[in-house]
Amino acid sequence: MRRAVLVFALSDPANLPLLRAIARAGDWDLYLVPPTLIEPARAAGVVAHDAFALLDEAAAARIRAQAEGMVRRVEACEPLLARRFSSGTRTFWPRMRGPFLRALAGVAVRTRTMSAILERIAERAGLAAVVLGFDTIAAGRAAAATARRLGVPTVHVPHGVLARPRVPMRWQGAQVFADAVCAPGPYSHAGYVAQGVRPDAVRLTGSPRWDLYAALDAAARARCREAVAAALGLDPAAPLVVYGATWVERGTAHSCAHQQAALAAYRQVLEGVRRLARRRVQLVVKLHPGEWSRPSADGPSLLAGYHGVARRAGVERVVVTAGYKTELIAAADALVVLNSNLGIEGLLCGRPVVNVPLLPVEHDCLFADEPAVVALRRLEEVGAALAAVLDDAALRARLAAAAPAAVRRYAHEPDGRASERVAAVVAELARAA
């Protein structure tokens, strides 16, 4: 009987080589949650299944009943919650009650669904391993806990670098719930160990999502520039600034301050572009996936908001897109990021990177004292930094010279084979279980 591997939250198309490598490592069938990459995976020769299809209506009914039972148990604690969510004589619980209970019910359904899927795979096909794109969110933690109960190994494949947490919180990614985590590079490896993860549980593999950059040479970057210019209506001969927006509802200790800071950062980028109008500088805003996929997202309003802020700043020509990430990074004359993994991808592409902290206190979360990056401390420095990158050939040369060493700090062996190394970790743990 062929065994199976459950893959959770690795739905970026850049992870297709990883899915193929995992399937080949043990000749396994893959069960995917969510099922986004099933058809592309099958086209690549991977035996891939929709994990949700394992649950019949009876299982779904049991899951809903369990979620409703959890909500009822919380409702029994409402007097305590009313006291907790209060200030002086005012209580906020009546306004919070509905959203709170709906969110709780949703989490209960997702966690119990994940546990039921793992149990069903173990019964039907024999579960060899679980690979998690996120192990800190509720569904990922449920998968890790259920797999441990079943005696099945789990491997966490993070979507990027573990930035230094300014306000350390166990649920912000520093704690690993899986049996092993595949660190993108030495910087992340040191970060996990410093936060208390067992050194033997941190495997240095590189990031599979970055494998594609190994083949991007100067000729390939030129092709990317032509392609993205044609797709987005840009002038391939004019300077191109790419701004990587961020998702501010990240549940961090600074999330409220981040919302205003993100708007201020965008306005500073616009001011920098406006100053460079004589150079015919073009600005492309690359939306964060979280911005576009949040449950309450209104695409037209989001786009209108970005364009409206630009017009009020005196910048008429702005392109806003959720796609073309790789092409834009490869084509950019300057890449502006907000303590983001986009900056590392820019280094992998040999692009000049300007890193902006949303808050001054976060200036050292990523790229602190990094000679390959124009690392700012304040938002007000963005305009001057953009001008310097576009106008100062000596600065660009210094950044380029420092880039190879920086790449190896953040991306282990950027040789395009991280997918194979991650798959080898999965196979090793599966054999040992």
C-alpha positions as CSV (number, residue, x, y, z in Angstrom):
1,M,0.0,0.0,0.0
2,R,1.4,3.4,-1.0
3,R,1.8,5.8,2.0
4,A,0.8,9.4,2.0
5,V,2.1,12.8,3.2
6,L,-0.2,15.6,4.2
7,V,1.0,19.1,3.0
8,F,-0.6,22.1,4.7
9,A,-0.4,25.8,3.6
10,L,2.2,25.5,0.9
11,S,0.0,26.8,-1.8
12,D,2.4,29.3,-3.5
13,P,3.2,28.0,-7.0
14,A,6.9,28.5,-6.2
15,N,6.5,25.4,-4.0
16,L,5.6,23.1,-6.9
17,P,9.3,21.8,-7.1
18,L,9.0,21.1,-3.4
19,L,5.9,19.0,-3.8
20,R,7.5,17.1,-6.6
21,A,10.6,16.4,-4.5
22,I,8.6,15.3,-1.5
23,A,6.5,12.9,-3.6
24,R,9.6,11.4,-5.2
25,A,11.5,11.1,-1.9
26,G,9.3,8.3,-0.7
27,D,7.1,7.5,-3.7
28,W,4.3,9.0,-1.7
29,D,0.8,10.3,-2.5
30,L,0.3,13.9,-1.4
31,Y,-2.9,15.2,0.3
32,L,-3.0,19.0,0.0
33,V,-4.7,21.6,2.2
34,P,-5.8,23.9,0.7
35,P,-6.2,22.1,-2.7
36,T,-4.9,25.1,-4.7
37,L,-2.0,23.3,-6.3
38,I,-3.6,20.0,-7.0
39,E,-4.0,20.4,-10.8
40,P,-0.5,22.0,-11.3
41,A,1.0,19.2,-9.1
42,R,-0.7,16.5,-11.1
43,A,0.5,18.2,-14.3
44,A,4.0,17.9,-12.9
45,G,3.5,14.1,-12.3
46,V,2.7,14.2,-8.6
47,V,-0.1,12.0,-7.3
48,A,-2.0,14.7,-5.4
49,H,-5.4,14.6,-3.7
50,D,-7.8,17.1,-2.1
51,A,-7.6,16.3,1.6
52,F,-11.0,17.8,2.2
53,A,-12.6,15.2,0.0
54,L,-11.8,12.6,2.6
55,L,-14.5,14.0,4.9
56,D,-18.1,13.0,4.2
57,E,-21.2,14.8,5.4
58,A,-21.3,12.8,8.6
59,A,-17.8,13.9,9.5
60,A,-18.6,17.5,8.7
61,A,-21.7,17.3,10.9
62,R,-19.6,16.0,13.8
63,I,-17.0,18.8,13.3
64,R,-19.8,21.4,13.4
65,A,-21.3,19.9,16.5
66,Q,-17.9,20.0,18.3
67,A,-17.4,23.6,17.3
68,E,-20.9,24.5,18.6
69,G,-20.1,22.7,21.8
70,M,-16.9,24.8,22.3
71,V,-18.9,28.0,21.7
72,R,-21.5,27.0,24.3
73,R,-18.7,26.4,26.9
74,V,-17.4,29.8,26.3
75,E,-20.9,31.4,26.5
76,A,-21.1,29.9,30.0
77,C,-18.1,32.1,30.9
78,E,-19.7,35.3,29.7
79,P,-19.8,37.1,33.1
80,L,-16.1,36.5,33.4
81,L,-15.4,37.8,29.9
82,A,-17.5,40.9,30.5
83,R,-15.3,41.7,33.5
84,R,-12.1,41.0,31.6
85,F,-13.0,43.2,28.6
86,S,-13.8,46.3,30.6
87,S,-12.3,49.6,31.6
88,G,-13.6,51.3,34.7
89,T,-17.4,51.2,34.5
90,R,-17.4,50.4,30.8
91,T,-17.5,46.9,29.3
92,F,-16.7,46.2,25.7
93,W,-18.0,42.6,25.7
94,P,-21.5,43.3,24.2
95,R,-19.8,44.8,21.1
96,M,-17.1,42.1,21.0
97,R,-19.4,39.1,21.7
98,G,-20.6,38.4,18.1
99,P,-17.2,38.7,16.3
100,F,-15.4,36.9,19.2
101,L,-17.8,33.9,19.1
102,R,-17.8,33.7,15.3
103,A,-14.0,33.7,15.2
104,L,-13.9,31.1,17.9
105,A,-16.3,28.9,16.0
106,G,-14.2,29.3,12.8
107,V,-11.0,28.3,14.6
108,A,-12.8,25.3,16.2
109,V,-14.0,24.1,12.8
110,R,-10.6,24.5,11.2
111,T,-8.7,22.7,13.9
112,R,-11.1,19.8,14.2
113,T,-11.2,19.5,10.4
114,M,-7.4,19.2,10.3
115,S,-7.4,16.6,13.0
116,A,-10.1,14.6,11.3
117,I,-8.2,14.7,8.0
118,L,-5.0,13.3,9.5
119,E,-6.9,10.6,11.3
120,R,-8.7,9.6,8.0
121,I,-5.4,9.5,6.0
122,A,-3.8,7.4,8.7
123,E,-6.7,4.9,8.5
124,R,-6.9,4.7,4.7
125,A,-3.4,5.2,3.3
126,G,-0.9,5.1,6.1
127,L,0.4,8.5,7.0
128,A,4.2,8.8,6.6
129,A,4.7,12.5,7.5
130,V,3.1,15.9,7.7
131,V,4.7,19.0,6.1
132,L,3.5,22.4,7.4
133,G,3.9,25.8,5.8
134,F,2.6,27.2,9.1
135,D,2.8,25.4,12.4
136,T,1.9,28.4,14.7
137,I,-1.6,29.2,13.4
138,A,-4.5,27.2,14.9
139,A,-4.8,24.6,12.1
140,G,-1.1,24.1,11.9
141,R,-0.8,23.5,15.6
142,A,-3.7,21.1,15.4
143,A,-2.0,19.2,12.7
144,A,1.3,19.0,14.7
145,A,-0.6,17.8,17.8
146,T,-2.6,15.2,16.0
147,A,0.4,13.9,14.1
148,R,2.3,13.6,17.4
149,R,-0.6,11.6,18.9
150,L,-0.5,9.3,15.8
151,G,3.3,8.9,16.0
152,V,3.8,10.7,12.7
153,P,6.7,13.1,12.2
154,T,6.1,16.8,11.2
155,V,8.3,19.2,9.3
156,H,7.8,22.9,9.2
157,V,8.8,24.7,6.0
158,P,8.7,28.4,6.8
159,H,7.7,30.8,4.0
160,G,10.8,32.9,4.7
161,V,13.3,34.3,7.2
162,L,12.6,34.4,10.9
163,A,13.1,38.1,11.6
164,R,14.3,39.1,15.1
165,P,11.2,39.6,17.1
166,R,11.1,43.1,18.7
167,V,8.4,41.9,21.1
168,P,9.1,38.2,21.6
169,M,5.9,36.1,21.7
170,R,5.8,32.3,21.5
171,W,3.1,32.3,18.9
172,Q,4.9,34.7,16.5
173,G,6.9,32.1,14.9
174,A,9.9,31.8,17.2
175,Q,8.5,28.6,18.9
176,V,8.4,25.6,16.7
177,F,5.5,23.1,17.2
178,A,6.6,20.6,14.5
179,D,9.3,18.0,15.1
180,A,11.8,19.9,12.8
181,V,12.0,23.2,11.1
182,C,13.8,23.8,7.8
183,A,15.7,27.0,8.2
184,P,16.2,29.2,5.1
185,G,19.7,30.2,6.1
186,P,22.2,30.7,9.0
187,Y,20.4,33.9,10.1
188,S,17.2,32.0,10.7
189,H,19.0,29.0,12.2
190,A,20.6,31.2,14.8
191,G,17.3,33.0,15.5
192,Y,15.4,29.7,16.2
193,V,18.1,28.4,18.5
194,A,18.3,31.8,20.3
195,Q,14.6,31.6,20.9
196,G,15.0,28.1,22.6
197,V,14.4,25.6,19.8
198,R,16.5,22.5,20.1
199,P,19.5,22.8,17.8
200,D,19.0,19.3,16.4
201,A,15.4,20.3,15.4
202,V,16.6,23.1,13.2
203,R,17.7,21.8,9.8
204,L,19.7,24.2,7.5
205,T,18.1,23.6,4.0
206,G,17.4,26.9,2.3
207,S,14.0,28.0,1.2
208,P,12.3,26.1,-1.6
209,R,10.4,29.2,-2.6
210,W,13.7,30.8,-3.6
211,D,15.0,28.0,-5.7
212,L,13.8,29.6,-8.9
213,Y,16.2,32.6,-8.4
214,A,19.2,30.4,-9.0
215,A,18.6,30.4,-12.7
216,L,18.0,34.2,-13.0
217,D,21.1,35.7,-14.8
218,A,21.3,39.1,-16.5
219,A,19.7,37.8,-19.6
220,A,16.8,36.3,-17.7
221,R,16.3,39.6,-15.7
222,A,16.2,41.5,-19.0
223,R,13.4,39.1,-20.2
224,C,11.5,39.7,-17.0
225,R,11.7,43.4,-17.5
226,E,10.3,43.2,-21.0
227,A,7.6,40.8,-19.9
228,V,6.4,42.8,-16.9
229,A,6.6,46.1,-18.9
230,A,4.3,44.6,-21.5
231,A,1.9,43.1,-18.9
232,L,1.6,46.3,-16.8
233,G,1.9,48.9,-19.5
234,L,5.4,50.2,-18.3
235,D,8.3,51.7,-20.2
236,P,11.1,49.2,-20.0
237,A,13.6,52.0,-20.6
238,A,12.5,54.2,-17.7
239,P,13.6,53.6,-14.1
240,L,11.4,51.2,-12.1
241,V,10.8,51.4,-8.4
242,V,8.9,48.4,-6.8
243,Y,7.4,48.9,-3.4
244,G,6.5,45.8,-1.5
245,A,3.5,46.7,0.6
246,T,2.8,44.8,3.8
247,W,-0.1,43.2,5.7
248,V,-0.5,45.1,8.9
249,E,-3.2,42.9,10.6
250,R,-0.5,40.5,11.7
251,G,-1.6,40.0,15.3
252,T,1.7,41.5,16.6
253,A,2.1,43.7,19.7
254,H,2.5,46.7,17.4
255,S,-0.3,46.0,14.9
256,C,-2.4,49.1,15.8
257,A,0.6,51.3,15.2
258,H,1.6,49.5,12.1
259,Q,-1.7,50.5,10.3
260,Q,-0.9,54.2,10.4
261,A,2.8,53.5,9.8
262,A,2.1,51.5,6.6
263,L,0.2,54.5,5.2
264,A,3.0,56.8,6.2
265,A,5.5,54.5,4.5
266,Y,3.6,54.5,1.3
267,R,3.3,58.3,1.3
268,Q,7.1,58.5,1.8
269,V,7.7,56.3,-1.2
270,L,5.4,58.4,-3.2
271,E,7.2,61.6,-2.1
272,G,10.5,60.0,-3.2
273,V,9.0,59.1,-6.6
274,R,7.6,62.6,-6.9
275,R,11.0,64.2,-6.3
276,L,12.4,62.0,-9.1
277,A,9.7,63.0,-11.7
278,R,12.4,64.5,-14.0
279,R,13.8,60.9,-14.3
280,R,10.4,59.5,-15.4
281,V,10.5,57.1,-12.5
282,Q,7.8,54.5,-12.6
283,L,6.3,53.0,-9.4
284,V,4.7,49.6,-9.0
285,V,3.1,48.6,-5.7
286,K,3.3,44.9,-5.2
287,L,0.5,43.9,-2.8
288,H,1.2,41.5,0.0
289,P,-0.8,38.3,-0.4
290,G,-2.4,38.9,3.0
291,E,-3.8,42.2,1.8
292,W,-5.5,40.6,-1.2
293,S,-6.7,37.4,0.6
294,R,-8.0,38.8,3.9
295,P,-11.6,37.6,4.5
296,S,-12.9,41.2,4.3
297,A,-10.9,42.2,1.3
298,D,-12.6,44.4,-1.3
299,G,-10.3,44.4,-4.3
300,P,-11.7,47.5,-6.1
301,S,-11.7,49.6,-3.0
302,L,-8.2,48.5,-2.1
303,L,-6.9,49.5,-5.5
304,A,-8.8,52.7,-5.4
305,G,-7.3,53.5,-2.1
306,Y,-3.7,53.1,-3.3
307,H,-4.4,55.2,-6.4
308,G,-6.2,57.9,-4.4
309,V,-3.4,58.3,-2.0
310,A,-1.0,58.5,-4.9
311,R,-3.0,61.2,-6.7
312,R,-3.2,63.3,-3.5
313,A,0.6,63.0,-3.2
314,G,1.0,64.3,-6.8
315,V,2.0,61.0,-8.4
316,E,-0.3,60.1,-11.2
317,R,1.4,57.0,-12.7
318,V,1.2,54.1,-10.2
319,V,0.6,50.5,-11.0
320,V,-0.8,48.3,-8.2
321,T,-0.7,44.5,-8.7
322,A,-1.0,41.3,-6.7
323,G,0.9,39.4,-9.3
324,Y,4.2,39.3,-11.2
325,K,6.3,39.1,-8.0
326,T,9.3,37.4,-9.4
327,E,9.4,39.4,-12.6
328,L,9.1,42.7,-10.7
329,I,11.8,41.8,-8.2
330,A,14.1,40.8,-11.1
331,A,13.3,43.9,-13.1
332,A,13.4,46.6,-10.3
333,D,16.0,49.4,-10.4
334,A,15.2,49.9,-6.7
335,L,13.2,47.6,-4.4
336,V,11.6,49.2,-1.3
337,V,10.6,46.7,1.4
338,L,9.3,46.8,5.0
339,N,11.4,44.4,7.0
340,S,10.3,41.9,4.4
341,N,11.4,38.6,2.8
342,L,11.0,40.5,-0.5
343,G,14.3,42.2,0.4
344,I,16.1,38.8,0.5
345,E,14.6,37.9,-2.8
346,G,15.9,41.2,-4.2
347,L,19.4,40.3,-3.0
348,L,19.0,36.9,-4.7
349,C,18.2,38.8,-7.9
350,G,21.1,41.2,-7.4
351,R,18.8,44.2,-7.0
352,P,19.4,47.3,-4.9
353,V,17.2,47.0,-1.8
354,V,16.0,49.8,0.5
355,N,14.6,48.5,3.8
356,V,12.2,50.6,5.8
357,P,11.1,49.8,9.3
358,L,7.4,50.6,9.9
359,L,8.4,51.9,13.4
360,P,11.8,53.2,14.4
361,V,12.0,50.6,17.2
362,E,11.9,47.9,14.5
363,H,14.9,49.1,12.6
364,D,17.0,46.1,13.6
365,C,14.4,43.4,13.1
366,L,16.0,42.5,9.7
367,F,19.0,43.8,7.8
368,A,20.5,45.5,10.8
369,D,24.1,46.6,9.9
370,E,23.7,44.9,6.5
371,P,26.1,46.5,4.0
372,A,24.3,45.0,1.0
373,V,21.1,46.9,1.9
374,V,20.2,50.5,2.3
375,A,18.8,50.0,5.8
376,L,16.9,53.0,7.1
377,R,15.9,53.9,10.6
378,R,13.1,56.4,9.9
379,L,10.4,56.7,7.3
380,E,11.5,60.2,6.4
381,E,14.7,58.9,4.9
382,V,12.9,57.1,2.0
383,G,13.0,59.9,-0.6
384,A,16.7,60.5,-0.2
385,A,17.5,56.8,-0.2
386,L,15.6,56.3,-3.5
387,A,17.4,59.2,-5.1
388,A,20.7,57.8,-4.0
389,V,20.1,54.3,-5.3
390,L,18.9,55.6,-8.7
391,D,21.6,58.4,-9.1
392,D,24.7,57.1,-7.4
393,A,26.5,54.4,-9.4
394,A,29.2,54.0,-6.7
395,L,26.5,53.2,-4.1
396,R,25.0,50.6,-6.4
397,A,28.4,49.1,-6.9
398,R,29.0,48.8,-3.1
399,L,25.6,47.2,-2.6
400,A,26.3,44.7,-5.4
401,A,29.7,43.8,-4.0
402,A,28.3,43.1,-0.6
403,A,25.3,41.1,-1.9
404,P,26.9,37.6,-2.3
405,A,27.9,37.4,1.4
406,A,24.5,38.7,2.5
407,V,22.7,36.2,0.4
408,R,24.6,33.3,2.1
409,R,23.6,34.7,5.5
410,Y,19.9,34.6,4.7
411,A,19.7,31.8,2.1
412,H,21.6,28.6,2.7
413,E,23.4,27.4,-0.5
414,P,21.3,29.4,-3.0
415,D,21.9,26.7,-5.6
416,G,18.2,25.9,-6.5
417,R,18.2,22.6,-4.6
418,A,16.5,23.6,-1.3
419,S,13.5,21.5,-2.3
420,E,15.6,18.4,-2.5
421,R,17.2,19.1,0.9
422,V,13.8,19.7,2.5
423,A,12.4,16.5,0.9
424,A,15.4,14.6,2.3
425,V,14.6,15.8,5.9
426,V,11.0,14.6,5.4
427,A,12.2,11.2,4.2
428,E,14.7,10.9,7.0
429,L,12.1,11.5,9.7
430,A,9.5,9.3,8.1
431,R,12.0,6.4,8.0
432,A,12.9,6.9,11.6
433,A,9.3,7.0,12.9
